[in-house]
């Protein structure tokens, strides 16, 4: 019995050996936790812009254009209002009349302070299709503004009794999205790796018409509007790709 007790005492005093695969798993878990903490975005891009107030930034009259009173909500289907309010922080919808010709351009700005999860903005193709429109001839285009060419998308949206010509662009953080739909997510994730939560703006203009020169009128409207906004606030519409990011990540 004494020998047996001695053996048990020696076994109890022996150091516990943890298998290597347990150590490896533990180290991996700690490293993953540290990486997740480090990579969690801590700064919002709208902090740099100062939370732009688009309803104030966009004038109701400029150049040859004047907003039509109480005509701005014609594009929003009431049943979708609650969903839009979840996705977007600000929605500005107005109709402007071109005073020399009487033609009307519709402007829609949808802005989201945080591009994460269900709060990511939606491309117009999906929105129009969900409302029963057929998308006609979507393609990339260029819009001339102050000697530079802005990347935009153009398309037709066709429904019984309505033919709408659409021009739009999407800004995510400081970048205008120029490629396929996946580029929006890639841009958002790239900013996330830098510790920044991206914001997003959908800038859309359109005209209900079959006229083939609608693109030219829309381009004129956009150029006139951006001139009226002024250089000080252009980053809220076009991003800030011309300068370096002056953001403290808060690490």
Protein Blocks (a to p, Z undefined) as FASTA:
>chain_A
ZZmmmmmmmmmmpccdddfklmmmmmmmmmmmmmmmmmpcfbdfklmnopaafklmpcfb
ecjbccdehilmmmpcfklmmmmmmmpmbdcddddddfknopacdddddddfbaghjlbc
cdfklmmmmnopacehiacddddeehiacdddddddddehiacdddddddehjbccfbdf
klmmmmmmmmmmnopacdddddddddddfbfklmmmmmmmmmmmmmmnopmlmmmmnopm
lbccdddehZZ
